[in-house]
Amino acid sequence: MPRLVVAGAHSGVGKTTVTVGLIAALRRRGLTVQPFKAGPDYIDPTYHTLAAGRPCRNLDTWMVPLQRLRALFARAASDADVAVIEGMMGLYDGLEYADETGSTAQLAKLLGAPVVLVLDAGQMARSAGALALGYCHFDPDLLLAGFIANRIAGESHGRGVATAIERVTGLPVFGSLPRDPALEIPERHLGLIPTVEPGRWQAFIAAAAECVARYVNLEGLLRCAQAAPPVAASPAPLPGLQRSATGPRPRLAVARDEAFNFTYPDNLDLLRAAGAEIAFFSPLHDRALPPRTAGILLSGGFPEVYARQLAANTAMHRALREAYARGIPIYAECGGLMLLTEAIVDLEGREYAMVGLLPGRSVMTGRLTLGYRVAQAASDSWLFRAGERVRGHEFHYSVWEGRPASLPPAFHLLPPHGQGHPQPEGACLGTLWASYVHLHFWSNPALSRRFVGKMGTGSFSEPAAKK
C-alpha cells in the first residue's frame, strides 16, 4: 500500500493545511486517497474526510494495541490508491519526554511509512537547515523522506530555504508554500472548527488543493509513497455478528450534528459488526429519537456553543428521559455527558437547562483538561466488568459541578506513574453510562458486543407524541 506521513516540526506549522491540500490534489488526479490522523483528534479528520470523500480514520498507538492498529490501517487502506497520514503535534512528541510512545514517529515506524516534515520557515533563512538536520539525526530508524517549507515570504526566500536544507541533509524539499490568507483555518477553544458546522470549507479545500498542486512536487511525493515496503499485517477482521444476519437488528441512535460529532468511524464499524443498525439523529434539531431506537450513543462535540438551541429543544429532552425510563442503554462521552446534566453554564455565567438525567451542572471554565487516561471500571455494569481497565483521553474546558459524592462513578481514573490516588469519574446509573473520557472501542472490542447485547434486552423507544 503506497503511504506517506505528513508530520510537523511542532504544532501550528500548517500540517493540516498541507495534508488537506495534498489529499484534495491527489483526488483531483483521479486517485482514491484514504486519509488517516495520528492520535485521538476528532476535528482535523473532518477536513480530511471532506477532502478525500471517504471517512478519515484515527491511528492512536497508545490507545489501541500496535498489532491491532496496523491491521486497522491495512483494512481501511485496502481499496485505496494511496494512504495519507497526518501526524500529531511535533514529529517526536508523544506521551512521555523520554521515549516515542504515542508519537507520530512511532506510528510511522510501525507502518513503515516515509515521513515528509513540514517546517514553518516564515521566520527563518539558513537556520532552517540546522533545524532540518536535527530532525534527520534524532532517530536514525525513522524513514525521513524530505521536507515541505511553509509560509515562505516569496520565491527567493523559498529557494534559499530549500538550498540550506538540501545541502546539509541531502534530502529533497518537495515544495515551498507561500503565506496565503485563504489557507487560514478558523479556530476556537478546542482547536479548529469541525467541517460539520457551517463554514466555507469547500472553498478552503479548493484553495489548499490549488496551492499544493502549484508549489509541491506531487510526483516526487507519490514516488516516496509507492516506495514504502509492504505492511506486515492483514486487514483487521470485524468480530462476528451476535445475531442472525437475516433477523432484525437493534437500532442504535447515534448523535450527529453541529453540536455532537466526535465519534470514531472504527467504533461504529465495531457496533455494526456486533449487530447494531446505526441511525443518526440530531439532539439539536430533531424532536424525537429515530423509530425503534434500542440504544443511544451521545458523542462529544461542542454543546456549549449550541447551548441555547439545545435548551430550547425540550421535546428531545423528554424523549431521552423517556428512553432511559424504558431501560434503553445510553452511552455518553464528554459533550454527551454535558447534555445529560441539569444545565450548561457558559463562560459568561448564562445557564441553559439540559436533560437532567444527571444531577449537577456542566460549567465552562478557562482551564483545559487534556491528556490520555487509564480508567478502571468502578463496578460491574452492562458495559464493563468491575476492575476492567481501558485507555482513553480527555479534552474539555468544562467541569461537572454539583455531582453528588454518592453517585456511582463509571470509572476510577488511575494516577500517572502510580503516584496519587484513583479519582472517581463519570456516572453509571442503571442503563445510563456517562464519562468525560473518550474511548476507542478497538482497545477493547468486547465493549461493542456488550453494548449491542444490552440493546437486545430492552424495549424500543418510539417517538413521543408531539404536543
MARNU-298495 format. One line per 3 residues: number of its first residue (from 1); their letters; for each residue x, z, y of N, C-alpha, C. Coordinates in steps of 0.001 Angstrom, whole numbers. Each point is the difference from the previous one (the first is absolute). Layout:
NUM = a = X,Z,Y,X,Z,Y,X,Z,Y  ...
***
This chain:
1 = mpr = 838,0,-1194,-838,0,1194,880,0,1253  -24,-1033,804,714,19,1278,-504,1140,878  914,739,608,-408,1185,768,1055,333,1031
4 = lvv = -475,679,1036,859,318,1120,-511,1269,663  927,882,376,-341,1203,749,389,-193,1456  -943,244,904,288,1,1439,116,1459,422
7 = aga = 1214,432,301,260,1396,341,387,102,1466  50,1230,504,390,248,1381,1194,928,78  810,-184,1034,1095,944,211,-550,1383,316
10 = hsg = -1175,33,618,-699,1255,279,-1438,-350,317  -835,1011,154,-1386,-245,367,-60,-621,1389  -978,-876,213,-220,-571,1315,818,-1233,311
13 = vgk = 703,-567,-994,813,-1195,272,-827,-1283,-10  -1272,96,-429,-846,-1182,-57,-124,-622,-1372  268,785,-1048,-38,-590,-1333,-1411,-394,-434
16 = ttv = -1034,698,491,-1364,-404,-350,-319,-1363,602  390,-220,1249,-228,-1299,633,738,-1099,-746  1258,252,-346,781,-997,-746,-630,-274,-1356
19 = tvg = -416,1073,-691,-591,-160,-1323,-1296,-793,68  -868,355,933,-1278,-703,140,232,-1465,350  939,-245,917,301,-1373,362,556,-795,-1160
22 = lia = 852,618,-790,572,-666,-1169,-1074,-329,-1027  -872,974,-288,-1085,-233,-961,-879,-1158,457  -399,25,1265,-893,-1035,518,681,-1355,47
25 = alr = 1287,-28,364,722,-1274,61,153,-611,-1382  281,814,-999,107,-511,-1375,-1354,-462,-520  -1040,717,363,-1341,-407,-419,-368,-1345,615
28 = rrg = 406,-229,1243,-267,-1285,645,672,-1147,-741  1050,299,-716,704,-1023,-783,-666,-240,-1352  -1103,677,-235,-724,-191,-1243,403,937,-1116
31 = ltv = 830,1005,302,440,948,-1023,-993,1157,-116  -166,489,-1225,-763,1218,-227,952,1174,125  -241,849,982,903,1118,301,-680,1306,-379
34 = qpf = 652,794,-841,-511,1329,-324,721,1026,864  -724,660,912,647,1000,855,16,1385,-631  1032,748,329,138,1393,-416,506,817,1187
37 = kag = -291,1294,-43,510,934,996,632,1187,-699  1254,292,343,665,1174,-566,-590,1269,596  -161,1015,-838,-465,1287,472,-1502,123,22
40 = pdy = -511,1077,610,-1430,324,-90,-870,-578,1105  548,-827,875,-697,-494,1193,-1278,-763,-356  -1102,308,710,-1261,-719,-172,-215,-1074,1076
43 = idp = 660,121,1145,-345,-827,1153,740,-1336,12  1328,26,-149,750,-1261,-31,-552,-975,-1044  -409,482,-1182,-532,-942,-1000,-1221,-785,463
46 = tyh = -752,522,982,-1157,-774,470,455,-1279,699  1147,38,668,563,-1197,632,505,-976,-1062  672,527,-1012,496,-852,-1078,-1152,-693,-723
49 = tla = -1055,765,-264,-1157,-550,-705,-615,-1148,785  -149,191,1300,-583,-1041,840,900,-1236,39  1306,206,64,931,-1129,63,70,-760,-1319
52 = agr = -76,725,-1117,169,-624,-1318,-1299,-523,-588  -1143,569,440,-1265,-381,-611,-197,595,-1371  750,1056,-310,-152,739,-1259,484,1425,227
55 = pcr = -510,965,-773,293,1411,296,1480,343,-93  479,715,991,1344,574,-49,-23,1222,-915  1069,196,-740,119,1145,-921,1117,924,474
58 = nld = -206,1297,-171,1024,985,341,917,243,-1186  1284,181,290,998,329,-1017,726,1257,463  -362,1137,-584,555,1287,426,801,598,-1148
61 = twm = 1317,61,173,867,441,-1089,-4,1499,-202  -651,753,885,-91,1443,-209,-1327,378,-645  -1089,-625,403,-1308,378,-530,-254,-565,-1396
64 = vpl = 529,-1178,-295,-288,-674,-1268,1276,-70,-832  -61,329,-1300,1192,-109,-857,607,-1400,80  1340,-68,-34,696,-1242,313,-341,-1142,-951
67 = qrl = -35,270,-1303,-306,-1079,-940,-1415,-515,218  -929,901,282,-1383,-397,253,-80,-814,1291  793,383,998,-6,-717,1274,518,-1425,-172
70 = ral = 1045,-147,-779,548,-1335,-235,-1016,-882,-723  -739,597,-930,-1038,-753,-706,-1160,-359,929  -326,891,936,-1046,-306,983,414,-1178,883
73 = far = 1269,-23,389,501,-1131,773,-145,-1297,-791  410,27,-1254,-64,-1208,-818,-1437,-477,-165  -943,922,-147,-1405,-385,-170,-543,-655,1260
76 = aas = 267,602,1165,-554,-523,1247,617,-1336,390  1287,-205,-333,714,-1201,440,-31,-1125,-1021  -626,219,-1141,101,-949,-1114,-545,-1390,331
79 = dad = -982,-114,891,-596,-1293,316,401,-508,1383  1055,578,586,442,-399,1338,1259,-853,-94  262,-755,1070,1228,-791,78,1176,838,471
82 = vav = -276,997,828,1052,851,531,-614,1341,395  773,1071,-156,-419,1333,418,823,402,1218  -686,508,1024,667,495,1205,-342,1472,138
85 = ieg = 1031,837,58,-159,1448,2,521,555,1318  -867,650,768,467,659,1217,465,1411,-325  1164,357,499,529,1335,-219,-683,1041,869
88 = mmg = 477,1231,-118,-518,1112,798,1149,623,786  -273,473,1198,985,664,861,1295,-820,27  1158,694,-67,1266,-702,-123,303,-298,-1451
91 = lyd = 875,-959,-245,293,-461,-1359,332,1139,-953  784,968,448,457,1069,-894,-764,1308,190  -1044,6,815,-766,1225,238,-998,231,-1128
94 = gle = -77,1248,-457,-923,340,-1076,-395,1455,57  -194,571,-1172,-464,1383,-85,1053,1000,456  1251,-252,-358,1075,947,261,1107,-645,824
97 = yad = 856,824,575,1173,-497,715,1144,-324,-962  -18,639,-1178,1163,-74,-883,-83,-1116,-1033  -1191,-592,-227,-85,-1069,-996,-1030,-1035,435
100 = etg = -203,-1013,-833,-815,-1160,365,-1464,127,-400  -404,1122,-571,-1357,144,-512,-1050,-365,1043  -909,-882,-380,-1097,-389,864,351,-1027,1061
103 = sta = 1222,-506,6,442,-899,1058,-259,-1463,-347  79,-853,1023,-82,-1444,-219,1157,-469,-865  1170,578,197,1163,-382,-802,-240,271,-1482
106 = qla = -580,1153,-319,-292,311,-1402,-967,-1026,-583  -1036,-361,756,-974,-968,-482,647,-1369,-204  831,-429,942,651,-1298,-123,875,-54,-1248
109 = kll = 728,1068,-280,850,25,-1196,-839,55,-1276  -1116,730,49,-889,72,-1163,-528,-1383,-366  -316,-807,1015,-574,-1332,-234,1055,-1102,-44
112 = gap = 1256,338,240,1034,-1020,45,-265,-1012,1098  -511,448,1133,-426,-894,1068,1046,-75,1103  338,-1199,462,889,-122,1153,-654,539,1259
115 = vvl = 825,557,889,-485,649,1210,459,-775,1226  -930,-246,905,316,-540,1322,-259,1121,1001  1022,353,768,-79,1149,904,-306,-465,1420
118 = vld = -1065,553,586,-376,-298,1373,704,986,933  703,-542,984,681,815,1008,-645,-221,1360  -188,1054,741,-456,-122,1386,1249,-217,857
121 = agq = 216,-1260,372,1209,-350,743,-219,-12,1499  -1142,472,438,-342,-75,1416,977,694,911  616,1088,-466,921,773,834,1442,-99,-497
124 = mar = 314,-1041,-795,1340,-107,-582,579,-1384,202  1320,-68,-100,712,-1278,-37,899,31,-1245  1326,113,197,917,20,-1145,-208,1234,-883
127 = sag = -559,1064,582,-247,1220,-791,-932,-258,-1169  -807,-1052,60,-871,-333,-1128,820,-246,-1262  1211,-518,156,858,-221,-1157,408,1297,-668
130 = ala = 324,1002,824,380,1308,-558,-1160,623,-754  -1202,-91,575,-1166,557,-661,-258,-703,-1326  48,-1332,16,-236,-761,-1224,1042,314,-1063
133 = lgy = 1248,149,401,1066,291,-956,-219,1341,-675  -461,985,754,-285,1309,-597,-1076,-80,-1065  -1048,-769,264,-1063,-155,-998,502,-748,-1229
136 = chf = 934,-913,168,561,-722,-1145,752,929,-946  753,932,569,899,830,-815,-609,1320,-454  -1141,378,550,-561,1315,-318,-348,119,-1477
139 = dpd = -552,-1051,-604,-371,28,-1422,398,-1329,-632  1158,-46,-672,479,-1250,-596,-926,-556,-1089  -881,844,-567,-886,-464,-1070,-1224,-743,530
142 = lll = -215,51,1297,-1150,-670,592,322,-1466,253  -947,-874,-306,176,-1428,227,-472,-337,1416  896,161,973,-307,-321,1392,328,-1475,220
145 = agf = -1032,-795,272,164,-1458,58,308,-506,1395  -379,724,1032,240,-472,1357,-841,751,1009  -96,-551,1197,-585,724,1124,-943,-897,802
148 = ian = -891,649,754,-791,-647,1040,158,849,1255  393,-640,1082,148,708,1277,-1300,-143,783  -546,1099,412,-1288,-6,697,181,389,1464
151 = ria = -949,-466,830,-82,345,1429,1244,-414,790  514,-1171,-274,1151,-490,744,-448,-487,1380  937,-49,928,-319,-343,1381,-28,-1501,252
154 = ges = 594,-798,-888,31,-1443,187,896,-641,-1037  135,-1332,85,764,-725,-1018,1460,426,-33  615,156,1158,1402,388,43,205,1379,-621
157 = hgr = -885,934,330,75,1343,-581,-156,-72,-1515  -951,-798,-467,-223,-126,-1435,1208,-562,-722  636,-1044,573,1189,-579,-634,1141,1014,-40
160 = gva = 164,745,1085,1079,978,44,-176,1108,-1024  -1218,531,-95,-275,1052,-977,215,-513,-1424  -474,-1210,-280,169,-570,-1333,1475,-174,-339
163 = tai = 773,-465,958,1439,-176,-234,679,1326,-299  -339,1034,773,605,1322,-208,-317,539,-1396  -1236,-191,-437,-416,514,-1311,643,-794,-1126
166 = erv = -54,-1304,94,482,-848,-1107,1507,97,-178  756,167,1093,1467,86,-111,456,1236,-760  -678,1122,224,478,1237,-631,-643,261,-1358
169 = tgl = -1186,-561,-258,-678,282,-1270,124,-1139,-1005  187,-1218,485,6,-1153,-900,-1382,-381,-490  -1018,637,573,-1384,-273,-394,-714,-759,1105
172 = pvf = -995,-785,-355,-669,-817,1010,-992,793,858  -163,-447,1223,-1121,419,836,-1039,-1108,-119  -1134,310,-622,-998,-1016,-306,-817,-423,1212
175 = gsl = 89,773,1065,-752,-377,1183,117,1042,1083  -292,-409,1233,-8,896,1158,-1310,-203,733  -810,1055,66,-1330,-96,598,16,537,1422
178 = prd = -591,-734,938,-5,458,1392,-1059,1063,250  151,675,1125,-1073,881,459,-1209,-859,326  -1185,496,-378,-1216,-774,261,-1175,966,43
181 = pal = -659,128,1148,-1150,915,90,-1091,-321,-1013  -100,-1252,-430,-1023,-376,-980,268,610,-1364  1231,514,-195,357,582,-1290,-60,1524,5
184 = eip = -488,578,1075,-156,1451,53,-1313,395,-663  49,1009,-879,-1189,454,-723,-480,1296,630  -1297,123,329,-497,1248,601,89,1169,-971
187 = erh = 298,1178,543,155,1205,-818,-879,1119,537  -176,1037,-847,-582,1261,441,615,1125,-816  -670,1158,-125,684,1209,-452,540,-52,-1420
190 = lgl = -549,-807,-890,529,-87,-1362,790,-1281,-231  343,-711,1073,769,-1230,-150,-795,-1204,478  121,-1111,-727,-710,-1211,378,-1499,159,-208
193 = ipt = -774,-863,633,-1450,-9,-202,-316,-902,-1177  -725,467,-1014,-300,-845,-1163,-791,-1243,390  229,-1090,-700,-674,-1257,329,-1462,-12,-415
196 = vep = -475,1033,-693,-1433,74,-303,-794,373,1249  683,477,1028,-652,305,1267,34,-1244,897  -875,-51,995,-13,-1161,890,1343,-176,707
199 = grw = 448,-1249,107,1263,-298,662,345,-1469,-115  991,-427,732,426,-1403,-10,1063,-197,-1073  -363,358,-1224,979,13,-1086,418,-1412,-417
202 = qaf = -947,-925,-70,348,-1361,-405,940,-638,1019  -209,291,1275,886,-545,1028,1405,574,-149  85,1303,-294,1309,615,-213,706,-615,-1200
205 = iaa = -726,-159,-1113,611,-561,-1211,450,-1434,239  -801,-768,717,381,-1378,317,1264,-36,852  79,894,988,1187,51,861,1237,404,-792
208 = aae = -149,981,-897,1123,449,-817,463,-1115,-940  -947,-726,-596,350,-1093,-897,755,-1101,738  -473,-343,1187,659,-1051,781,1401,417,419
211 = cva = 157,1269,362,1307,499,410,992,-28,-1162  -424,494,-1158,870,19,-1167,333,-1427,-443  -1001,-879,-24,247,-1379,-416,993,-701,932
214 = ryv = -22,367,1267,879,-655,978,1413,557,-9  135,1312,-153,1302,625,223,684,520,-1274  -672,-54,-1134,565,556,-1237,220,-1121,-1012
217 = nle = 1068,101,-738,350,-970,-1042,-826,302,-1255  -1206,-567,-73,-882,276,-1133,586,-506,-1309  661,-1160,36,585,-531,-1239,1070,941,-543
220 = gll = 802,566,909,1020,935,-442,-601,1256,-607  -1067,513,598,-664,1180,-556,-612,-305,-1353  -616,-1168,-139,-580,-364,-1296,1076,-130,-1071
223 = rca = 1152,-551,359,1088,-92,-980,443,1386,-444  76,947,936,348,1381,-362,-1036,590,-947  -1277,-202,339,-1073,538,-831,23,-597,-1397
226 = qaa = 273,-1307,-85,-1,-680,-1297,1213,361,-842  1060,500,640,1206,377,-738,-95,1393,-602  -1078,731,284,-150,1352,-556,-77,-71,-1519
229 = ppv = 643,927,-703,-43,-8,-1464,-1388,335,-511  -303,-311,-1271,-1315,326,-560,-290,1493,86  -1257,329,249,-412,1403,35,-65,518,-1440
232 = aas = 667,1114,-238,46,566,-1354,-1245,824,-273  -1165,-653,30,-1254,711,-252,-1095,-1002,-313  -939,417,-837,-1201,-780,-251,-1097,498,935
235 = pap = -968,-864,324,-1096,469,859,-679,1232,-562  -299,957,853,-618,1253,-434,-1391,-269,-548  -260,394,-1239,-1358,-188,-533,-955,1023,599
238 = lpg = -1220,-416,238,-1018,935,462,-573,737,-1199  -297,1297,130,-598,749,-1107,-1316,-628,-435  -336,172,-1275,-1238,-561,-519,-1233,644,606
241 = lqr = -1106,-741,-41,-1254,515,525,-480,1184,-828  -684,922,674,-538,1160,-690,-1330,-308,-671  -629,-1097,402,-1318,-317,-532,-32,-1465,-355
244 = sat = -1036,-418,-654,-139,-1397,-386,-30,-885,1236  760,-1091,-70,41,-915,1139,-1341,-679,230  -873,-1,-1023,-1296,-662,152,-1066,942,551
247 = gpr = 256,1297,-22,-972,965,503,117,157,1503  -937,695,606,41,211,1451,1169,898,387  650,-366,1064,1113,801,519,-536,967,1055
250 = prl = 465,1226,20,-395,890,1087,584,-499,1309  -785,73,1049,404,-563,1286,691,1047,856  1219,-326,428,781,864,878,-97,-531,1425
253 = ava = -579,782,894,-113,-372,1408,1289,393,712  722,-995,513,1292,212,646,-136,-265,1489  358,984,816,-87,-153,1454,1010,-1038,468
256 = rde = -497,-970,784,903,-999,586,-616,-521,1292  575,389,1104,-417,-498,1318,1109,324,988  -294,-87,1304,1013,266,1004,536,1425,-74
259 = afn = -848,949,-399,389,1407,-8,650,432,-1303  -317,-674,-1103,487,410,-1324,520,-1232,-747  1301,-85,-138,570,-1172,-682,1338,264,-667
262 = fty = 381,1266,-138,1280,323,-636,-195,142,-1517  -34,-1118,-687,-202,-5,-1446,999,-951,-637  743,462,-990,937,-872,-704,-756,-960,-920
265 = pdn = 237,-1303,79,-643,-934,-936,273,344,-1462  1187,533,-286,317,367,-1386,-896,1132,-493  -418,907,882,-948,1048,-398,-1329,-617,-424
268 = ldl = -472,-965,778,-1268,-646,-333,113,-791,-1298  1150,-620,-242,202,-709,-1273,-139,950,-1180  596,1182,131,-88,983,-1085,-1440,465,-207
271 = lra = -715,227,1069,-1386,455,-115,-883,-1082,-628  250,-1258,371,-742,-1097,-639,324,-60,-1493  1283,130,-333,406,-66,-1399,-594,1145,-804
274 = aga = -207,1144,650,-610,1140,-683,-1505,-173,-174  -561,-1043,603,-1406,-300,-231,-878,-1,1215  565,259,1193,-826,96,1205,-281,-1375,589
277 = eia = -1164,-145,575,-323,-1137,852,174,456,1441  845,-682,762,292,398,1374,-1009,-635,943  -608,829,854,-902,-486,1042,444,631,1314
280 = ffs = 413,-809,960,460,525,1283,-1193,321,902  170,1035,796,-1033,366,968,670,540,1254  -786,105,1072,530,455,1277,-667,1300,433
283 = plh = 732,1123,-14,-559,1233,562,-292,-138,1495  619,-973,637,-171,-204,1434,-1288,-764,316  -308,-1035,-785,-1098,-901,327,-1197,84,-949
286 = dra = 241,280,-1285,-1099,5,-975,-818,1279,116  -1305,-139,-237,-892,1160,38,-229,600,-1387  470,-685,-1032,-203,480,-1368,1188,-402,-857
289 = lpp = 170,707,-1109,996,-378,-995,-480,-1231,-760  906,-737,-634,-430,-1142,-818,-967,454,-1099  -962,-841,-375,-904,350,-1112,799,318,-1264
292 = rta = -514,940,-786,587,398,-1281,1386,623,150  312,587,1140,1288,669,163,110,1165,-975  1078,4,-790,240,1067,-968,1244,809,340
295 = gil = 762,-432,1000,1192,697,449,353,-479,1393  717,826,748,330,-324,1391,1473,272,248  680,-962,633,1390,159,406,70,-153,1514
298 = lsg = 334,1084,674,149,11,1454,1482,-2,330  504,-1161,374,1425,-147,245,372,494,1388  1301,5,275,477,395,1311,-175,-1109,1009
301 = gfp = 405,289,1227,-137,-977,1070,60,678,1353  -869,-450,910,-21,519,1354,-1397,481,389  -567,975,-709,-1331,483,399,-9,616,1384
304 = evy = 1145,538,438,44,616,1330,-205,-1031,1105  419,-1240,-240,-162,-1053,999,-1470,-417,123  -730,121,-1102,-1400,-431,-54,-945,1185,-177
307 = arq = 427,1168,453,-781,1220,-243,-1395,-81,613  -125,-571,1174,-1308,-73,653,-974,-830,-841  457,-1168,-474,-875,-860,-813,-315,645,-1345
310 = laa = 991,656,-594,-236,673,-1275,-1024,1122,172  99,738,1078,-945,1094,238,-1419,-529,165  -125,-1182,576,-1329,-555,241,-670,-519,-1275
313 = nta = 783,-254,-1041,-570,-550,-1240,-482,1141,-898  -1020,684,428,-508,1157,-747,-628,-416,-1330  -452,-1247,-99,-564,-461,-1275,1072,-8,-1088
316 = mhr = 1216,-407,346,1082,24,-990,396,1433,-323  -6,886,985,273,1419,-269,-977,511,-1069  -1266,-315,194,-1028,450,-932,214,-612,-1387
319 = alr = 365,-1274,-43,217,-665,-1292,1146,648,-765  1072,369,685,1131,649,-668,-369,1394,-486  -761,736,802,-426,1335,-445,-927,-108,-1214
322 = eay = -880,-976,9,-907,-176,-1132,757,-423,-1258  1004,-838,149,807,-407,-1147,703,1195,-621  545,871,847,654,1199,-516,-1011,893,-715
325 = arg = -1193,144,553,-1033,828,-619,-401,-556,-1365  120,-1301,-194,-332,-624,-1282,1117,140,-1038  1151,550,417,1111,160,-932,896,-1210,-101
328 = ipi = -78,-909,968,842,-1194,0,1408,390,454  1049,-390,-743,1364,369,394,409,-680,1299  599,788,880,479,-490,1296,1476,344,114
331 = yae = 820,-1029,185,1446,164,171,345,-378,1430  606,926,749,274,-231,1426,1455,320,312  659,-940,697,1379,183,420,92,-29,1519
334 = cgg = 636,994,591,365,24,1410,-1189,-313,913  -138,-1235,468,-1127,-345,849,-1328,254,-665  -57,-186,-1319,-1217,307,-736,-327,1472,34
337 = lml = 1041,836,-121,-191,1448,136,-544,329,1389  556,-615,1028,-431,260,1367,-1490,-314,175  -440,-1109,-598,-1408,-383,83,-905,1050,-628
340 = lte = 464,654,-1058,-842,936,-744,-32,1392,604  859,283,995,-77,1305,655,-1205,37,946  -156,1121,672,-1160,156,886,133,-799,1293
343 = aiv = 1240,-229,443,181,-709,1271,1429,-480,133  170,-1050,817,1319,-455,444,117,337,1482  1128,612,364,266,354,1393,1176,-836,474
346 = dle = -202,-798,1060,1068,-886,454,972,742,922  996,-719,497,1052,616,801,-514,527,1336  -1139,-510,457,-598,487,1247,-950,1163,-232
349 = gre = -115,456,-1260,-865,1112,-317,-1448,-379,-258  -316,-1293,2,-1362,-432,-282,-276,131,-1490  -1169,549,-325,-349,277,-1401,-1112,-931,-443
352 = yam = 182,-584,-1209,-968,-941,-560,-409,477,-1387  -1283,164,-214,-511,505,-1270,244,-1001,-1128  441,520,-1156,248,-834,-1171,-927,421,-1135
355 = vgl = 363,-285,-1231,-911,145,-1143,-288,1463,-319  1011,878,65,-228,1415,-206,29,481,-1431  532,-815,-927,141,495,-1375,1158,978,-132
358 = lpg = 951,-51,936,1122,928,13,-96,865,1258  68,1312,-132,-66,865,1180,1244,-148,866  -179,165,1295,1124,-116,921,10,-1342,716
361 = rsv = 1010,-176,862,88,-1186,841,1372,-661,-152  27,-1329,194,1255,-749,45,391,-140,1471  1094,627,366,390,66,1415,1280,-806,211
364 = mtg = -70,-969,916,1176,-806,322,1005,822,799  1281,-169,-324,1077,704,696,1045,-1031,425  989,440,713,1119,-873,350,1133,74,-992
367 = rlt = -226,657,-1134,1052,193,-999,-260,-873,-1216  1011,-755,-388,-105,-877,-1162,398,751,-1266  -869,-11,-985,331,496,-1336,358,-1215,-840
370 = lgy = 1233,-61,-464,515,-1203,-645,954,381,-1116  -97,-662,-1137,991,190,-1048,-571,-106,-1390  910,-148,-956,-378,5,-1412,-354,1422,-429
373 = rva = -884,85,-982,-445,1295,-491,-26,6,-1533  401,1140,-576,-250,263,-1410,-1160,988,-55  -1095,-437,-601,-1219,811,-20,-327,405,-1439
376 = qaa = -448,1232,-161,-367,528,-1312,-1476,371,13  -735,-533,-967,-1432,268,-51,-251,1491,-126  -908,499,852,-254,1436,45,-835,478,-1175
379 = sds = -818,-878,-591,-886,403,-1090,-456,-1242,-750  -655,222,-1126,-612,-1117,-719,-1135,-575,837  -93,-1317,35,-1094,-663,700,-284,-1321,-702
382 = wlf = -966,-727,524,-321,-1298,-590,1115,-1020,218  955,307,910,1067,-947,298,1367,461,-490  247,1312,-6,1312,526,-360,-125,1097,-1043
385 = rag = 1118,247,-666,129,1145,-890,808,1065,727  -349,1246,-186,689,1093,684,1506,-82,-247  784,95,1069,1452,-42,-113,588,-1395,-17
388 = erv = -827,-1022,-109,488,-1375,-13,626,-332,1360  1143,-684,-28,689,-338,1230,-128,-1492,297  -10,-304,1296,-79,-1390,432,781,-127,1299
391 = rgh = 528,-1201,238,729,-262,1235,-887,-790,959  75,342,1286,-780,-698,1005,674,115,1351  -739,-339,1052,566,103,1341,-1087,357,1002
394 = efh = 419,606,1106,-897,343,1105,432,-754,1253  -1005,-341,849,282,-726,1235,-1212,157,910  -15,1063,822,-1178,258,825,345,898,1176
397 = ysv = -847,-83,1026,144,812,1207,-1093,1068,109  -824,125,-992,-1075,996,58,316,1181,-904  -693,1108,265,70,1177,-870,-1422,419,-328
400 = weg = -165,618,-1144,-1312,473,-441,-130,1450,451  -706,214,1089,-199,1355,526,-1292,602,-541  30,1321,-223,-1183,693,-487,-239,-173,-1484
403 = rpa = 1027,-407,-723,-137,-105,-1456,-29,1409,-584  -1101,392,-685,-70,1357,-558,1088,231,-1045  596,1156,38,1043,328,-975,-547,20,-1410
406 = slp = -1308,245,-134,-617,60,-1330,-316,-1377,-575  172,-1053,777,-312,-1352,-461,1003,-423,-1069  -468,-418,-1182,938,-391,-1065,840,-1198,436
409 = paf = 1323,107,-29,836,-1126,423,49,-1092,-1057  323,-1201,439,238,-1094,-939,1394,126,-603  966,313,825,1409,50,-392,650,1272,509
412 = hll = 1169,261,-549,1002,823,651,1191,-916,260  393,-118,1271,1160,-808,338,1257,800,-275  886,-555,-828,1217,715,-378,1039,-129,1104
415 = pph = 720,1065,309,986,-49,1081,1175,-887,-380  568,-734,957,1163,-849,-298,1195,837,-415  732,-492,-985,1216,648,-503,-279,1404,-535
418 = gqg = -1266,301,-325,-328,1287,-586,75,1161,961  89,-282,1301,128,1066,988,-1345,233,675  -467,1234,-8,-1283,323,594,-1064,196,-1063
421 = hpq = -1254,4,432,-1114,264,-899,-966,-1184,-8  -644,-252,-1148,-1005,-1062,-47,-1116,254,1015  -484,-1076,613,-1039,110,1009,-1280,-684,-482
424 = peg = -1158,669,148,-1251,-634,-410,-295,-1228,863  -566,-1023,-628,-278,-1250,697,-1328,-580,-488  -824,-446,945,-1235,-682,-354,-1045,927,-576
427 = acl = -937,-611,-717,-1092,762,-595,-542,-719,-1218  -454,782,-965,-670,-532,-1184,-1278,807,-187  -1130,-631,337,-1311,646,-73,-902,-817,-913
430 = gtl = -132,414,-1239,-842,-751,-928,510,-1417,-157  -820,-983,373,403,-1394,-135,673,-550,1257  306,875,962,693,-423,1219,1463,406,-71
433 = was = 873,-991,136,1444,245,-8,570,-608,1272  649,812,839,485,-480,1290,1363,599,307  871,-821,601,1338,458,357,574,-902,1083
436 = yvh = 941,525,763,743,-808,955,1054,-872,-690  300,284,-1258,1076,-706,-694,-511,-1337,-550  706,-1079,346,-302,-1321,-544,707,-157,-1347
439 = lhf = -708,-535,-982,545,-164,-1349,73,-1469,-392  1039,-341,-734,96,-1304,-649,-360,226,-1472  -1126,-575,-445,-510,310,-1335,931,-459,-1123
442 = wsn = 897,-956,299,940,-412,-1049,1051,1077,-265  69,1025,844,876,1129,-318,-586,814,-1151  -1330,-92,-183,-684,674,-1102,-1282,-785,-307
445 = pal = 86,-1053,-819,-1165,-851,-266,-1193,739,-594  209,1202,-537,-1118,762,-549,-1037,327,1065  415,47,1267,-944,312,1078,-1140,-1007,45
448 = srr = 311,-1281,-167,-1041,-1023,59,-967,138,-1165  519,316,-1186,-870,156,-1171,-922,1215,160  540,1082,539,-833,1189,208,-1069,-248,1055
451 = fvg = 395,-687,1063,-940,-297,1078,-1178,-807,-541  309,-1079,-694,-1066,-868,-516,-789,713,-1092  685,823,-803,-712,766,-1017,-1012,945,614
454 = kmg = 362,629,1119,-934,889,684,-1160,-783,594  258,-1193,478,-1061,-840,549,-1053,-322,-1055  448,-101,-1227,-938,-328,-1067,-894,1145,-402
457 = tgs = 286,1220,497,-800,1166,-408,-1002,422,1060  108,-545,1214,-898,405,1081,-1168,-950,150  -874,295,944,-1146,-870,272,351,-966,1113
460 = fse = -714,-1099,68,208,-977,1054,-497,543,1323  616,-472,1071,-475,307,1348,-657,-1237,570  -1295,64,210,-723,-1116,605,-106,222,1496
463 = paa = -51,-1076,763,-103,149,1455,-1205,863,398  248,883,966,-1099,836,488,-981,-866,798  -1239,368,-15,-1003,-745,767,313,99,1486
466 = kk = -130,-1115,700,266,-7,1433,-1080,787,753  444,713,981,-942,782,816,116,-399,1445
***
